[in-house]
Amino acid sequence: MGWPSKKKGGDVHQIAREEGQALVEYALILALVAVVAIVVLTTLGGDIKTEFTNIANQL
């Protein structure tokens, strides 16, 4: 059984290339979300810690 040259009217290589492109796009979005989360936590981390400490002290 050989490798199919066509799949649903499209070239197999074109389909694989589009799937690979989508994977790269998702990876870039994930990396951007991670960077934003790190920046937010770094910026607000001290304030959040202070608030939790104040809450714990009031208990």
mmCIF file of the N, C-alpha and C atoms, coordinates in Angstrom:
data_MODEL
# 
_entry.id   MODEL 
# 
loop_
_atom_site.group_PDB 
_atom_site.id 
_atom_site.type_symbol 
_atom_site.label_atom_id 
_atom_site.label_alt_id 
_atom_site.label_comp_id 
_atom_site.label_asym_id 
_atom_site.label_entity_id 
_atom_site.label_seq_id 
_atom_site.pdbx_PDB_ins_code 
_atom_site.Cartn_x 
_atom_site.Cartn_y 
_atom_site.Cartn_z 
_atom_site.occupancy 
_atom_site.B_iso_or_equiv 
_atom_site.pdbx_formal_charge 
_atom_site.auth_seq_id 
_atom_site.auth_comp_id 
_atom_site.auth_asym_id 
_atom_site.auth_atom_id 
_atom_site.pdbx_PDB_model_num 
ATOM 1   N N  . MET A 1 1  ? 0.842   -1.176 0.000  1.00 0.00 ? 1  MET A N  1 
ATOM 2   C CA . MET A 1 1  ? 0.000   0.000  0.000  1.00 0.00 ? 1  MET A CA 1 
ATOM 3   C C  . MET A 1 1  ? 0.886   1.237  0.000  1.00 0.00 ? 1  MET A C  1 
ATOM 4   N N  . GLY A 1 2  ? 0.702   2.095  -0.976 1.00 0.00 ? 2  GLY A N  1 
ATOM 5   C CA . GLY A 1 2  ? 1.550   3.266  -1.108 1.00 0.00 ? 2  GLY A CA 1 
ATOM 6   C C  . GLY A 1 2  ? 0.992   4.478  -0.396 1.00 0.00 ? 2  GLY A C  1 
ATOM 7   N N  . TRP A 1 3  ? 1.807   5.512  -0.351 1.00 0.00 ? 3  TRP A N  1 
ATOM 8   C CA . TRP A 1 3  ? 1.426   6.772  0.272  1.00 0.00 ? 3  TRP A CA 1 
ATOM 9   C C  . TRP A 1 3  ? 0.444   7.492  -0.653 1.00 0.00 ? 3  TRP A C  1 
ATOM 10  N N  . PRO A 1 4  ? -0.696  7.926  -0.141 1.00 0.00 ? 4  PRO A N  1 
ATOM 11  C CA . PRO A 1 4  ? -1.669  8.583  -1.016 1.00 0.00 ? 4  PRO A CA 1 
ATOM 12  C C  . PRO A 1 4  ? -1.153  9.943  -1.476 1.00 0.00 ? 4  PRO A C  1 
ATOM 13  N N  . SER A 1 5  ? -1.410  10.240 -2.750 1.00 0.00 ? 5  SER A N  1 
ATOM 14  C CA . SER A 1 5  ? -0.946  11.516 -3.277 1.00 0.00 ? 5  SER A CA 1 
ATOM 15  C C  . SER A 1 5  ? -2.003  12.608 -3.135 1.00 0.00 ? 5  SER A C  1 
ATOM 16  N N  . LYS A 1 6  ? -3.246  12.211 -2.942 1.00 0.00 ? 6  LYS A N  1 
ATOM 17  C CA . LYS A 1 6  ? -4.326  13.183 -2.788 1.00 0.00 ? 6  LYS A CA 1 
ATOM 18  C C  . LYS A 1 6  ? -5.200  12.788 -1.603 1.00 0.00 ? 6  LYS A C  1 
ATOM 19  N N  . LYS A 1 7  ? -5.764  13.775 -0.936 1.00 0.00 ? 7  LYS A N  1 
ATOM 20  C CA . LYS A 1 7  ? -6.671  13.513 0.172  1.00 0.00 ? 7  LYS A CA 1 
ATOM 21  C C  . LYS A 1 7  ? -7.737  14.601 0.167  1.00 0.00 ? 7  LYS A C  1 
ATOM 22  N N  . LYS A 1 8  ? -8.969  14.218 -0.055 1.00 0.00 ? 8  LYS A N  1 
ATOM 23  C CA . LYS A 1 8  ? -10.106 15.142 -0.090 1.00 0.00 ? 8  LYS A CA 1 
ATOM 24  C C  . LYS A 1 8  ? -9.840  16.313 -1.030 1.00 0.00 ? 8  LYS A C  1 
ATOM 25  N N  . GLY A 1 9  ? -9.337  16.025 -2.182 1.00 0.00 ? 9  GLY A N  1 
ATOM 26  C CA . GLY A 1 9  ? -9.138  17.053 -3.181 1.00 0.00 ? 9  GLY A CA 1 
ATOM 27  C C  . GLY A 1 9  ? -7.925  17.939 -2.967 1.00 0.00 ? 9  GLY A C  1 
ATOM 28  N N  . GLY A 1 10 ? -7.115  17.655 -1.964 1.00 0.00 ? 10 GLY A N  1 
ATOM 29  C CA . GLY A 1 10 ? -5.938  18.481 -1.709 1.00 0.00 ? 10 GLY A CA 1 
ATOM 30  C C  . GLY A 1 10 ? -4.675  17.648 -1.712 1.00 0.00 ? 10 GLY A C  1 
ATOM 31  N N  . ASP A 1 11 ? -3.574  18.289 -1.909 1.00 0.00 ? 11 ASP A N  1 
ATOM 32  C CA . ASP A 1 11 ? -2.280  17.622 -1.888 1.00 0.00 ? 11 ASP A CA 1 
ATOM 33  C C  . ASP A 1 11 ? -1.932  17.257 -0.444 1.00 0.00 ? 11 ASP A C  1 
ATOM 34  N N  . VAL A 1 12 ? -1.429  16.033 -0.244 1.00 0.00 ? 12 VAL A N  1 
ATOM 35  C CA . VAL A 1 12 ? -1.091  15.567 1.103  1.00 0.00 ? 12 VAL A CA 1 
ATOM 36  C C  . VAL A 1 12 ? -0.044  16.477 1.732  1.00 0.00 ? 12 VAL A C  1 
ATOM 37  N N  . HIS A 1 13 ? 0.908   16.923 0.955  1.00 0.00 ? 13 HIS A N  1 
ATOM 38  C CA . HIS A 1 13 ? 1.958   17.794 1.489  1.00 0.00 ? 13 HIS A CA 1 
ATOM 39  C C  . HIS A 1 13 ? 1.385   19.152 1.897  1.00 0.00 ? 13 HIS A C  1 
ATOM 40  N N  . GLN A 1 14 ? 0.422   19.645 1.136  1.00 0.00 ? 14 GLN A N  1 
ATOM 41  C CA . GLN A 1 14 ? -0.226  20.916 1.482  1.00 0.00 ? 14 GLN A CA 1 
ATOM 42  C C  . GLN A 1 14 ? -0.984  20.779 2.794  1.00 0.00 ? 14 GLN A C  1 
ATOM 43  N N  . ILE A 1 15 ? -1.692  19.676 2.972  1.00 0.00 ? 15 ILE A N  1 
ATOM 44  C CA . ILE A 1 15 ? -2.448  19.445 4.205  1.00 0.00 ? 15 ILE A CA 1 
ATOM 45  C C  . ILE A 1 15 ? -1.498  19.345 5.392  1.00 0.00 ? 15 ILE A C  1 
ATOM 46  N N  . ALA A 1 16 ? -0.415  18.594 5.251  1.00 0.00 ? 16 ALA A N  1 
ATOM 47  C CA . ALA A 1 16 ? 0.560   18.447 6.335  1.00 0.00 ? 16 ALA A CA 1 
ATOM 48  C C  . ALA A 1 16 ? 1.196   19.790 6.675  1.00 0.00 ? 16 ALA A C  1 
ATOM 49  N N  . ARG A 1 17 ? 1.475   20.594 5.655  1.00 0.00 ? 17 ARG A N  1 
ATOM 50  C CA . ARG A 1 17 ? 2.087   21.907 5.874  1.00 0.00 ? 17 ARG A CA 1 
ATOM 51  C C  . ARG A 1 17 ? 1.121   22.819 6.644  1.00 0.00 ? 17 ARG A C  1 
ATOM 52  N N  . GLU A 1 18 ? -0.171  22.773 6.296  1.00 0.00 ? 18 GLU A N  1 
ATOM 53  C CA . GLU A 1 18 ? -1.156  23.599 6.994  1.00 0.00 ? 18 GLU A CA 1 
ATOM 54  C C  . GLU A 1 18 ? -1.326  23.146 8.441  1.00 0.00 ? 18 GLU A C  1 
ATOM 55  N N  . GLU A 1 19 ? -1.294  21.838 8.684  1.00 0.00 ? 19 GLU A N  1 
ATOM 56  C CA . GLU A 1 19 ? -1.397  21.328 10.052 1.00 0.00 ? 19 GLU A CA 1 
ATOM 57  C C  . GLU A 1 19 ? -0.176  21.749 10.872 1.00 0.00 ? 19 GLU A C  1 
ATOM 58  N N  . GLY A 1 20 ? 0.997   21.699 10.265 1.00 0.00 ? 20 GLY A N  1 
ATOM 59  C CA . GLY A 1 20 ? 2.215   22.142 10.945 1.00 0.00 ? 20 GLY A CA 1 
ATOM 60  C C  . GLY A 1 20 ? 2.186   23.629 11.242 1.00 0.00 ? 20 GLY A C  1 
ATOM 61  N N  . GLN A 1 21 ? 1.640   24.395 10.309 1.00 0.00 ? 21 GLN A N  1 
ATOM 62  C CA . GLN A 1 21 ? 1.527   25.838 10.513 1.00 0.00 ? 21 GLN A CA 1 
ATOM 63  C C  . GLN A 1 21 ? 0.589   26.132 11.677 1.00 0.00 ? 21 GLN A C  1 
ATOM 64  N N  . ALA A 1 22 ? -0.525  25.424 11.763 1.00 0.00 ? 22 ALA A N  1 
ATOM 65  C CA . ALA A 1 22 ? -1.469  25.627 12.867 1.00 0.00 ? 22 ALA A CA 1 
ATOM 66  C C  . ALA A 1 22 ? -0.808  25.289 14.198 1.00 0.00 ? 22 ALA A C  1 
ATOM 67  N N  . LEU A 1 23 ? -0.009  24.230 14.223 1.00 0.00 ? 23 LEU A N  1 
ATOM 68  C CA . LEU A 1 23 ? 0.684   23.837 15.450 1.00 0.00 ? 23 LEU A CA 1 
ATOM 69  C C  . LEU A 1 23 ? 1.646   24.932 15.901 1.00 0.00 ? 23 LEU A C  1 
ATOM 70  N N  . VAL A 1 24 ? 2.362   25.513 14.974 1.00 0.00 ? 24 VAL A N  1 
ATOM 71  C CA . VAL A 1 24 ? 3.292   26.598 15.302 1.00 0.00 ? 24 VAL A CA 1 
ATOM 72  C C  . VAL A 1 24 ? 2.529   27.811 15.827 1.00 0.00 ? 24 VAL A C  1 
ATOM 73  N N  . GLU A 1 25 ? 1.384   28.117 15.209 1.00 0.00 ? 25 GLU A N  1 
ATOM 74  C CA . GLU A 1 25 ? 0.587   29.254 15.670 1.00 0.00 ? 25 GLU A CA 1 
ATOM 75  C C  . GLU A 1 25 ? 0.095   29.039 17.098 1.00 0.00 ? 25 GLU A C  1 
ATOM 76  N N  . TYR A 1 26 ? -0.379  27.836 17.402 1.00 0.00 ? 26 TYR A N  1 
ATOM 77  C CA . TYR A 1 26 ? -0.826  27.537 18.764 1.00 0.00 ? 26 TYR A CA 1 
ATOM 78  C C  . TYR A 1 26 ? 0.335   27.634 19.752 1.00 0.00 ? 26 TYR A C  1 
ATOM 79  N N  . ALA A 1 27 ? 1.513   27.188 19.357 1.00 0.00 ? 27 ALA A N  1 
ATOM 80  C CA . ALA A 1 27 ? 2.681   27.267 20.235 1.00 0.00 ? 27 ALA A CA 1 
ATOM 81  C C  . ALA A 1 27 ? 3.051   28.727 20.507 1.00 0.00 ? 27 ALA A C  1 
ATOM 82  N N  . LEU A 1 28 ? 2.963   29.574 19.494 1.00 0.00 ? 28 LEU A N  1 
ATOM 83  C CA . LEU A 1 28 ? 3.268   30.999 19.679 1.00 0.00 ? 28 LEU A CA 1 
ATOM 84  C C  . LEU A 1 28 ? 2.250   31.670 20.603 1.00 0.00 ? 28 LEU A C  1 
ATOM 85  N N  . ILE A 1 29 ? 0.981   31.317 20.452 1.00 0.00 ? 29 ILE A N  1 
ATOM 86  C CA . ILE A 1 29 ? -0.051  31.875 21.336 1.00 0.00 ? 29 ILE A CA 1 
ATOM 87  C C  . ILE A 1 29 ? 0.195   31.432 22.770 1.00 0.00 ? 29 ILE A C  1 
ATOM 88  N N  . LEU A 1 30 ? 0.515   30.159 22.955 1.00 0.00 ? 30 LEU A N  1 
ATOM 89  C CA . LEU A 1 30 ? 0.795   29.640 24.295 1.00 0.00 ? 30 LEU A CA 1 
ATOM 90  C C  . LEU A 1 30 ? 1.998   30.351 24.915 1.00 0.00 ? 30 LEU A C  1 
ATOM 91  N N  . ALA A 1 31 ? 3.040   30.575 24.122 1.00 0.00 ? 31 ALA A N  1 
ATOM 92  C CA . ALA A 1 31 ? 4.225   31.277 24.622 1.00 0.00 ? 31 ALA A CA 1 
ATOM 93  C C  . ALA A 1 31 ? 3.878   32.713 25.013 1.00 0.00 ? 31 ALA A C  1 
ATOM 94  N N  . LEU A 1 32 ? 3.053   33.380 24.220 1.00 0.00 ? 32 LEU A N  1 
ATOM 95  C CA . LEU A 1 32 ? 2.645   34.749 24.535 1.00 0.00 ? 32 LEU A CA 1 
ATOM 96  C C  . LEU A 1 32 ? 1.845   34.795 25.833 1.00 0.00 ? 32 LEU A C  1 
ATOM 97  N N  . VAL A 1 33 ? 0.917   33.860 26.012 1.00 0.00 ? 33 VAL A N  1 
ATOM 98  C CA . VAL A 1 33 ? 0.126   33.804 27.247 1.00 0.00 ? 33 VAL A CA 1 
ATOM 99  C C  . VAL A 1 33 ? 1.042   33.564 28.445 1.00 0.00 ? 33 VAL A C  1 
ATOM 100 N N  . ALA A 1 34 ? 2.030   32.682 28.290 1.00 0.00 ? 34 ALA A N  1 
ATOM 101 C CA . ALA A 1 34 ? 2.960   32.399 29.389 1.00 0.00 ? 34 ALA A CA 1 
ATOM 102 C C  . ALA A 1 34 ? 3.771   33.643 29.750 1.00 0.00 ? 34 ALA A C  1 
ATOM 103 N N  . VAL A 1 35 ? 4.241   34.371 28.756 1.00 0.00 ? 35 VAL A N  1 
ATOM 104 C CA . VAL A 1 35 ? 5.024   35.585 29.014 1.00 0.00 ? 35 VAL A CA 1 
ATOM 105 C C  . VAL A 1 35 ? 4.169   36.627 29.728 1.00 0.00 ? 35 VAL A C  1 
ATOM 106 N N  . VAL A 1 36 ? 2.931   36.804 29.278 1.00 0.00 ? 36 VAL A N  1 
ATOM 107 C CA . VAL A 1 36 ? 2.034   37.773 29.924 1.00 0.00 ? 36 VAL A CA 1 
ATOM 108 C C  . VAL A 1 36 ? 1.775   37.367 31.369 1.00 0.00 ? 36 VAL A C  1 
ATOM 109 N N  . ALA A 1 37 ? 1.538   36.075 31.611 1.00 0.00 ? 37 ALA A N  1 
ATOM 110 C CA . ALA A 1 37 ? 1.294   35.600 32.980 1.00 0.00 ? 37 ALA A CA 1 
ATOM 111 C C  . ALA A 1 37 ? 2.506   35.851 33.872 1.00 0.00 ? 37 ALA A C  1 
ATOM 112 N N  . ILE A 1 38 ? 3.695   35.598 33.356 1.00 0.00 ? 38 ILE A N  1 
ATOM 113 C CA . ILE A 1 38 ? 4.916   35.816 34.136 1.00 0.00 ? 38 ILE A CA 1 
ATOM 114 C C  . ILE A 1 38 ? 5.087   37.298 34.463 1.00 0.00 ? 38 ILE A C  1 
ATOM 115 N N  . VAL A 1 39 ? 4.855   38.163 33.489 1.00 0.00 ? 39 VAL A N  1 
ATOM 116 C CA . VAL A 1 39 ? 4.995   39.606 33.716 1.00 0.00 ? 39 VAL A CA 1 
ATOM 117 C C  . VAL A 1 39 ? 3.982   40.086 34.751 1.00 0.00 ? 39 VAL A C  1 
ATOM 118 N N  . VAL A 1 40 ? 2.737   39.632 34.637 1.00 0.00 ? 40 VAL A N  1 
ATOM 119 C CA . VAL A 1 40 ? 1.705   40.054 35.588 1.00 0.00 ? 40 VAL A CA 1 
ATOM 120 C C  . VAL A 1 40 ? 2.038   39.569 36.989 1.00 0.00 ? 40 VAL A C  1 
ATOM 121 N N  . LEU A 1 41 ? 2.436   38.307 37.115 1.00 0.00 ? 41 LEU A N  1 
ATOM 122 C CA . LEU A 1 41 ? 2.758   37.777 38.441 1.00 0.00 ? 41 LEU A CA 1 
ATOM 123 C C  . LEU A 1 41 ? 3.995   38.439 39.035 1.00 0.00 ? 41 LEU A C  1 
ATOM 124 N N  . THR A 1 42 ? 4.961   38.754 38.198 1.00 0.00 ? 42 THR A N  1 
ATOM 125 C CA . THR A 1 42 ? 6.160   39.434 38.685 1.00 0.00 ? 42 THR A CA 1 
ATOM 126 C C  . THR A 1 42 ? 5.820   40.850 39.150 1.00 0.00 ? 42 THR A C  1 
ATOM 127 N N  . THR A 1 43 ? 4.988   41.526 38.387 1.00 0.00 ? 43 THR A N  1 
ATOM 128 C CA . THR A 1 43 ? 4.621   42.903 38.718 1.00 0.00 ? 43 THR A CA 1 
ATOM 129 C C  . THR A 1 43 ? 3.733   42.975 39.952 1.00 0.00 ? 43 THR A C  1 
ATOM 130 N N  . LEU A 1 44 ? 2.744   42.109 40.030 1.00 0.00 ? 44 LEU A N  1 
ATOM 131 C CA . LEU A 1 44 ? 1.763   42.171 41.116 1.00 0.00 ? 44 LEU A CA 1 
ATOM 132 C C  . LEU A 1 44 ? 2.035   41.185 42.238 1.00 0.00 ? 44 LEU A C  1 
ATOM 133 N N  . GLY A 1 45 ? 3.087   40.403 42.115 1.00 0.00 ? 45 GLY A N  1 
ATOM 134 C CA . GLY A 1 45 ? 3.364   39.358 43.098 1.00 0.00 ? 45 GLY A CA 1 
ATOM 135 C C  . GLY A 1 45 ? 3.500   39.865 44.515 1.00 0.00 ? 45 GLY A C  1 
ATOM 136 N N  . GLY A 1 46 ? 4.217   40.953 44.704 1.00 0.00 ? 46 GLY A N  1 
ATOM 137 C CA . GLY A 1 46 ? 4.409   41.507 46.042 1.00 0.00 ? 46 GLY A CA 1 
ATOM 138 C C  . GLY A 1 46 ? 3.106   41.997 46.649 1.00 0.00 ? 46 GLY A C  1 
ATOM 139 N N  . ASP A 1 47 ? 2.287   42.653 45.834 1.00 0.00 ? 47 ASP A N  1 
ATOM 140 C CA . ASP A 1 47 ? 0.995   43.150 46.318 1.00 0.00 ? 47 ASP A CA 1 
ATOM 141 C C  . ASP A 1 47 ? 0.072   42.003 46.702 1.00 0.00 ? 47 ASP A C  1 
ATOM 142 N N  . ILE A 1 48 ? 0.061   40.963 45.896 1.00 0.00 ? 48 ILE A N  1 
ATOM 143 C CA . ILE A 1 48 ? -0.785  39.803 46.194 1.00 0.00 ? 48 ILE A CA 1 
ATOM 144 C C  . ILE A 1 48 ? -0.332  39.131 47.485 1.00 0.00 ? 48 ILE A C  1 
ATOM 145 N N  . LYS A 1 49 ? 0.983   39.001 47.648 1.00 0.00 ? 49 LYS A N  1 
ATOM 146 C CA . LYS A 1 49 ? 1.511   38.388 48.870 1.00 0.00 ? 49 LYS A CA 1 
ATOM 147 C C  . LYS A 1 49 ? 1.124   39.215 50.092 1.00 0.00 ? 49 LYS A C  1 
ATOM 148 N N  . THR A 1 50 ? 1.222   40.529 49.975 1.00 0.00 ? 50 THR A N  1 
ATOM 149 C CA . THR A 1 50 ? 0.857   41.408 51.085 1.00 0.00 ? 50 THR A CA 1 
ATOM 150 C C  . THR A 1 50 ? -0.617  41.251 51.450 1.00 0.00 ? 50 THR A C  1 
ATOM 151 N N  . GLU A 1 51 ? -1.476  41.196 50.456 1.00 0.00 ? 51 GLU A N  1 
ATOM 152 C CA . GLU A 1 51 ? -2.911  41.040 50.714 1.00 0.00 ? 51 GLU A CA 1 
ATOM 153 C C  . GLU A 1 51 ? -3.208  39.716 51.413 1.00 0.00 ? 51 GLU A C  1 
ATOM 154 N N  . PHE A 1 52 ? -2.603  38.632 50.956 1.00 0.00 ? 52 PHE A N  1 
ATOM 155 C CA . PHE A 1 52 ? -2.825  37.337 51.602 1.00 0.00 ? 52 PHE A CA 1 
ATOM 156 C C  . PHE A 1 52 ? -2.276  37.326 53.031 1.00 0.00 ? 52 PHE A C  1 
ATOM 157 N N  . THR A 1 53 ? -1.160  38.003 53.246 1.00 0.00 ? 53 THR A N  1 
ATOM 158 C CA . THR A 1 53 ? -0.605  38.098 54.597 1.00 0.00 ? 53 THR A CA 1 
ATOM 159 C C  . THR A 1 53 ? -1.553  38.867 55.512 1.00 0.00 ? 53 THR A C  1 
ATOM 160 N N  . ASN A 1 54 ? -2.104  39.965 55.015 1.00 0.00 ? 54 ASN A N  1 
ATOM 161 C CA . ASN A 1 54 ? -3.066  40.743 55.801 1.00 0.00 ? 54 ASN A CA 1 
ATOM 162 C C  . ASN A 1 54 ? -4.308  39.920 56.137 1.00 0.00 ? 54 ASN A C  1 
ATOM 163 N N  . ILE A 1 55 ? -4.794  39.171 55.173 1.00 0.00 ? 55 ILE A N  1 
ATOM 164 C CA . ILE A 1 55 ? -5.967  38.319 55.410 1.00 0.00 ? 55 ILE A CA 1 
ATOM 165 C C  . ILE A 1 55 ? -5.643  37.252 56.447 1.00 0.00 ? 55 ILE A C  1 
ATOM 166 N N  . ALA A 1 56 ? -4.485  36.636 56.327 1.00 0.00 ? 56 ALA A N  1 
ATOM 167 C CA . ALA A 1 56 ? -4.090  35.588 57.276 1.00 0.00 ? 56 ALA A CA 1 
ATOM 168 C C  . ALA A 1 56 ? -3.931  36.151 58.679 1.00 0.00 ? 56 ALA A C  1 
ATOM 169 N N  . ASN A 1 57 ? -3.407  37.357 58.799 1.00 0.00 ? 57 ASN A N  1 
ATOM 170 C CA . ASN A 1 57 ? -3.225  37.974 60.115 1.00 0.00 ? 57 ASN A CA 1 
ATOM 171 C C  . ASN A 1 57 ? -4.561  38.330 60.768 1.00 0.00 ? 57 ASN A C  1 
ATOM 172 N N  . GLN A 1 58 ? -5.555  38.649 59.959 1.00 0.00 ? 58 GLN A N  1 
ATOM 173 C CA . GLN A 1 58 ? -6.872  38.991 60.495 1.00 0.00 ? 58 GLN A CA 1 
ATOM 174 C C  . GLN A 1 58 ? -7.634  37.762 60.975 1.00 0.00 ? 58 GLN A C  1 
ATOM 175 N N  . LEU A 1 59 ? -7.252  36.596 60.503 1.00 0.00 ? 59 LEU A N  1 
ATOM 176 C CA . LEU A 1 59 ? -7.943  35.373 60.927 1.00 0.00 ? 59 LEU A CA 1 
ATOM 177 C C  . LEU A 1 59 ? -7.479  35.008 62.271 1.00 0.00 ? 59 LEU A C  1 
# 
